[in-house]
Amino acid sequence: MGQESKIDSFFTRTPLSLKASFQTGTVFPTNDFVRGANAQNDTIDNYNSFSLVLFKQTTGAKLWEQLYGYPIYGLGIYTGYFRETSELGVPISVNGFLSGPFVRFQKLSFNYELGLGVAFNWNNFDPVYNPNNIAVSTSQSVFIEA
């Protein structure tokens, strides 16, 4: 159920929206583990991810919304999948974000998106149980999106 706000003597609804997305990407070969020194003796060169985002489009009812160009803000859940799940795990993150325009033209805008949260469910390095994984040193990490 959306909230109602009065703008210029008429009412508008500002409901929450839900977005799901799938992404695939490249892993940079920054260490021997991702270059192939792992249990599969194979390079880890890509990943897949899925995210679910609950967000709200601002209406300009508050001054900060107008100053920041009617941004979108919300909460997201993200999960990544690597071929080496036994050594890397299946990371999950929970984060908040703010997205809005740097500059806006008639039908075109250049936008920013900033997010911050926590990531967990990594299978981190362990000298006994996971000795090859020198890429991830902790089971929790910071999620930063820019």
Contacts in CASP RR format, 6 or more apart in sequence:
PFRMAT RR
TARGET T0000
AUTHOR 0000-0000-0000
METHOD contacts of the structure
MODEL  1
MGQESKIDSFFTRTPLSLKASFQTGTVFPTNDFVRGANAQNDTIDNYNSF
SLVLFKQTTGAKLWEQLYGYPIYGLGIYTGYFRETSELGVPISVNGFLSG
PFVRFQKLSFNYELGLGVAFNWNNFDPVYNPNNIAVSTSQSVFIEA
1 15 0 8 1.000
2 13 0 8 1.000
2 14 0 8 1.000
2 15 0 8 1.000
2 16 0 8 1.000
3 13 0 8 1.000
3 14 0 8 1.000
4 11 0 8 1.000
4 12 0 8 1.000
4 13 0 8 1.000
4 14 0 8 1.000
5 11 0 8 1.000
5 12 0 8 1.000
5 14 0 8 1.000
5 59 0 8 1.000
5 61 0 8 1.000
6 61 0 8 1.000
7 59 0 8 1.000
7 60 0 8 1.000
7 61 0 8 1.000
12 59 0 8 1.000
14 56 0 8 1.000
14 57 0 8 1.000
14 58 0 8 1.000
14 59 0 8 1.000
14 61 0 8 1.000
15 56 0 8 1.000
16 54 0 8 1.000
16 55 0 8 1.000
16 56 0 8 1.000
17 54 0 8 1.000
17 55 0 8 1.000
17 56 0 8 1.000
17 57 0 8 1.000
18 52 0 8 1.000
18 53 0 8 1.000
18 54 0 8 1.000
18 55 0 8 1.000
19 52 0 8 1.000
19 53 0 8 1.000
19 55 0 8 1.000
20 50 0 8 1.000
20 51 0 8 1.000
20 52 0 8 1.000
20 53 0 8 1.000
21 50 0 8 1.000
21 51 0 8 1.000
21 53 0 8 1.000
22 48 0 8 1.000
22 49 0 8 1.000
22 50 0 8 1.000
23 48 0 8 1.000
23 49 0 8 1.000
23 50 0 8 1.000
23 51 0 8 1.000
24 46 0 8 1.000
24 47 0 8 1.000
24 48 0 8 1.000
24 49 0 8 1.000
25 46 0 8 1.000
25 47 0 8 1.000
25 48 0 8 1.000
26 45 0 8 1.000
26 46 0 8 1.000
27 34 0 8 1.000
27 44 0 8 1.000
27 45 0 8 1.000
27 46 0 8 1.000
27 47 0 8 1.000
27 82 0 8 1.000
28 34 0 8 1.000
29 35 0 8 1.000
29 43 0 8 1.000
29 45 0 8 1.000
30 135 0 8 1.000
31 134 0 8 1.000
31 135 0 8 1.000
32 134 0 8 1.000
33 44 0 8 1.000
33 87 0 8 1.000
33 132 0 8 1.000
33 133 0 8 1.000
33 134 0 8 1.000
33 135 0 8 1.000
34 43 0 8 1.000
34 44 0 8 1.000
34 45 0 8 1.000
34 135 0 8 1.000
35 43 0 8 1.000
36 42 0 8 1.000
36 43 0 8 1.000
36 44 0 8 1.000
37 132 0 8 1.000
38 44 0 8 1.000
38 84 0 8 1.000
38 87 0 8 1.000
38 132 0 8 1.000
38 133 0 8 1.000
39 84 0 8 1.000
39 86 0 8 1.000
39 87 0 8 1.000
39 132 0 8 1.000
40 83 0 8 1.000
40 84 0 8 1.000
42 83 0 8 1.000
44 82 0 8 1.000
44 83 0 8 1.000
44 84 0 8 1.000
44 88 0 8 1.000
47 80 0 8 1.000
47 81 0 8 1.000
47 82 0 8 1.000
48 80 0 8 1.000
48 81 0 8 1.000
49 78 0 8 1.000
49 79 0 8 1.000
49 80 0 8 1.000
49 81 0 8 1.000
50 78 0 8 1.000
50 79 0 8 1.000
50 80 0 8 1.000
50 81 0 8 1.000
51 76 0 8 1.000
51 77 0 8 1.000
51 78 0 8 1.000
51 79 0 8 1.000
52 76 0 8 1.000
52 77 0 8 1.000
53 74 0 8 1.000
53 75 0 8 1.000
53 76 0 8 1.000
53 77 0 8 1.000
53 97 0 8 1.000
54 74 0 8 1.000
54 75 0 8 1.000
54 76 0 8 1.000
55 72 0 8 1.000
55 73 0 8 1.000
55 74 0 8 1.000
55 75 0 8 1.000
55 97 0 8 1.000
56 72 0 8 1.000
56 73 0 8 1.000
56 74 0 8 1.000
57 70 0 8 1.000
57 72 0 8 1.000
58 65 0 8 1.000
58 68 0 8 1.000
58 70 0 8 1.000
58 71 0 8 1.000
58 72 0 8 1.000
58 73 0 8 1.000
59 65 0 8 1.000
59 70 0 8 1.000
60 66 0 8 1.000
60 70 0 8 1.000
65 71 0 8 1.000
68 98 0 8 1.000
68 100 0 8 1.000
69 100 0 8 1.000
69 101 0 8 1.000
69 104 0 8 1.000
70 100 0 8 1.000
70 101 0 8 1.000
71 98 0 8 1.000
71 99 0 8 1.000
71 100 0 8 1.000
71 101 0 8 1.000
72 98 0 8 1.000
72 99 0 8 1.000
72 100 0 8 1.000
73 96 0 8 1.000
73 97 0 8 1.000
73 98 0 8 1.000
73 99 0 8 1.000
74 96 0 8 1.000
74 97 0 8 1.000
74 98 0 8 1.000
75 94 0 8 1.000
75 95 0 8 1.000
75 96 0 8 1.000
75 97 0 8 1.000
76 94 0 8 1.000
76 95 0 8 1.000
76 96 0 8 1.000
76 97 0 8 1.000
77 92 0 8 1.000
77 93 0 8 1.000
77 94 0 8 1.000
78 92 0 8 1.000
78 93 0 8 1.000
78 94 0 8 1.000
78 95 0 8 1.000
78 119 0 8 1.000
78 143 0 8 1.000
79 90 0 8 1.000
79 91 0 8 1.000
79 92 0 8 1.000
79 93 0 8 1.000
80 90 0 8 1.000
80 91 0 8 1.000
80 92 0 8 1.000
81 90 0 8 1.000
82 88 0 8 1.000
82 89 0 8 1.000
85 123 0 8 1.000
86 123 0 8 1.000
87 123 0 8 1.000
87 130 0 8 1.000
87 132 0 8 1.000
87 133 0 8 1.000
88 122 0 8 1.000
88 123 0 8 1.000
88 133 0 8 1.000
88 135 0 8 1.000
88 136 0 8 1.000
89 121 0 8 1.000
89 122 0 8 1.000
89 123 0 8 1.000
90 121 0 8 1.000
91 119 0 8 1.000
91 120 0 8 1.000
91 121 0 8 1.000
91 122 0 8 1.000
91 141 0 8 1.000
92 119 0 8 1.000
92 120 0 8 1.000
92 121 0 8 1.000
93 117 0 8 1.000
93 118 0 8 1.000
93 119 0 8 1.000
93 120 0 8 1.000
93 143 0 8 1.000
94 117 0 8 1.000
94 118 0 8 1.000
94 143 0 8 1.000
95 115 0 8 1.000
95 116 0 8 1.000
95 117 0 8 1.000
95 118 0 8 1.000
95 143 0 8 1.000
95 145 0 8 1.000
96 115 0 8 1.000
96 116 0 8 1.000
96 117 0 8 1.000
97 113 0 8 1.000
97 114 0 8 1.000
97 115 0 8 1.000
97 116 0 8 1.000
97 145 0 8 1.000
98 113 0 8 1.000
98 114 0 8 1.000
98 115 0 8 1.000
99 111 0 8 1.000
99 112 0 8 1.000
99 113 0 8 1.000
99 114 0 8 1.000
100 109 0 8 1.000
100 111 0 8 1.000
100 112 0 8 1.000
100 113 0 8 1.000
101 109 0 8 1.000
101 110 0 8 1.000
101 111 0 8 1.000
101 112 0 8 1.000
102 109 0 8 1.000
102 110 0 8 1.000
102 111 0 8 1.000
102 112 0 8 1.000
103 109 0 8 1.000
103 110 0 8 1.000
112 146 0 8 1.000
113 145 0 8 1.000
113 146 0 8 1.000
114 145 0 8 1.000
114 146 0 8 1.000
115 143 0 8 1.000
115 144 0 8 1.000
115 145 0 8 1.000
115 146 0 8 1.000
116 142 0 8 1.000
116 143 0 8 1.000
116 144 0 8 1.000
116 145 0 8 1.000
117 142 0 8 1.000
117 143 0 8 1.000
117 144 0 8 1.000
118 140 0 8 1.000
118 141 0 8 1.000
118 142 0 8 1.000
118 143 0 8 1.000
119 140 0 8 1.000
119 141 0 8 1.000
119 142 0 8 1.000
119 143 0 8 1.000
120 139 0 8 1.000
120 140 0 8 1.000
120 141 0 8 1.000
121 139 0 8 1.000
122 136 0 8 1.000
122 138 0 8 1.000
122 139 0 8 1.000
122 140 0 8 1.000
122 141 0 8 1.000
123 130 0 8 1.000
123 133 0 8 1.000
123 136 0 8 1.000
123 139 0 8 1.000
124 130 0 8 1.000
124 133 0 8 1.000
124 136 0 8 1.000
124 137 0 8 1.000
124 138 0 8 1.000
124 139 0 8 1.000
125 131 0 8 1.000
125 133 0 8 1.000
125 134 0 8 1.000
125 135 0 8 1.000
125 136 0 8 1.000
125 137 0 8 1.000
126 133 0 8 1.000
END
